Amino acid sequence: MNTDEHRNALLKGLIELAACLAATPGLPAPYSVNVHHFIEGDDDELRAEIDDIAALLGTEPDPRDREEAHYRVTRAFGPVAYVAVGIPAAARARHEAEQSYKGCVAPEPPNTSAPAA
């Protein structure tokens, strides 16, 4: 759970970023900004918290949700979005299984000595 101190520091940082971008026109601005809040807990806890956050935001969880997919809710404020995400146990297990192969298979290096066409 976020503390008031953490929440205040986050708000201060967002305000300082906006002020910096406004005061420095030459500084490239990103196309968009996504603020993610990742939820921990069992599947029922994840869904309950996402549903609570959706109600606070006045929106609904993503309808594309599937049992093994991420359960999320998003609220956009122009090019800025608040995204709350819960990752169900099945999705976490699938990711861990996929990552267990990491580094076991490597592609052939490209042939850099071939003449250009």
C-alpha positions, 0 to 999 in steps of 0.5 A: 500500500502506498504511504502518504509520504510516497504519494506526496513524493510521486505527486511532487515529481510529476509536478516537477517534470511538468514544470521542467518540460514547460520551462525548457522548450528545447527538451524533447517531450515523450509522445505519451506517459504511462503511470503504472501501479502493479498490484500484488496478491492472489487472483481474487485480491488482484481482481477486487483491487482492480475493480475498486480502482476502476470505480474510483476512476469512473471506468471499467476494467479492460474487457479483453481480460482473460483468465490467464491475461493481465487484469487491468484498468486504464484511465487516460488524461490526454497522452497521460494514462494511469494504469493499474495492473494485476497479473494472475497466477497463471500468467506469472507461472507461464512467464516464469516457465518461458523465462526458464529457457532464457539463454538456452537458445541463441540465433546464428550471428549475422554474416557480416562478410557478405557483399551488400546487394 
